[in-house]
Amino acid sequence: DGPMSLLPVAAMLISSVALYITEEWKIRFLSFFVSPPWLVYDAYTGSIPGVAAEIFTICSIGIAIWRYDIRKTKNTEG
């Protein structure tokens, strides 16, 4: 698939780095950038279940970032 096949490689490299970090917010932040390359690759290859799974993952991580990082920060400031 040429350059398109580098997307999963990039995603897995980011994922590997995220797994070695001990700070939770950094894990969530890096994990958020793992799914978009997979989403593009799944869409390119026509994998509908893959696209659905990545959309679910992006939403899940986005909710976690909002819940544990953004909302928590707002509550502690006020």
NORLINDA-V129292 format. One record per pair of residues at least 6 apart in sequence whose ideal C-beta (glycine too) atoms are under 6 Angstrom apart, sorted by the first residue. I is the first residue (numbers start at 1). J is the second residue. If there is no record, write none. Layout:
<<I,J> <I,J>>
This chain:
<<4,44> <7,37> <7,40> <7,41> <8,41> <10,37> <11,34> <11,37> <11,38> <14,30> <14,33> <14,34> <15,34> <18,27> <18,30> <18,31> <21,27> <25,69> <28,64> <28,65> <31,61> <32,61> <35,54> <35,57> <35,58> <38,54> <39,54> <42,50> <42,51> <43,51>>
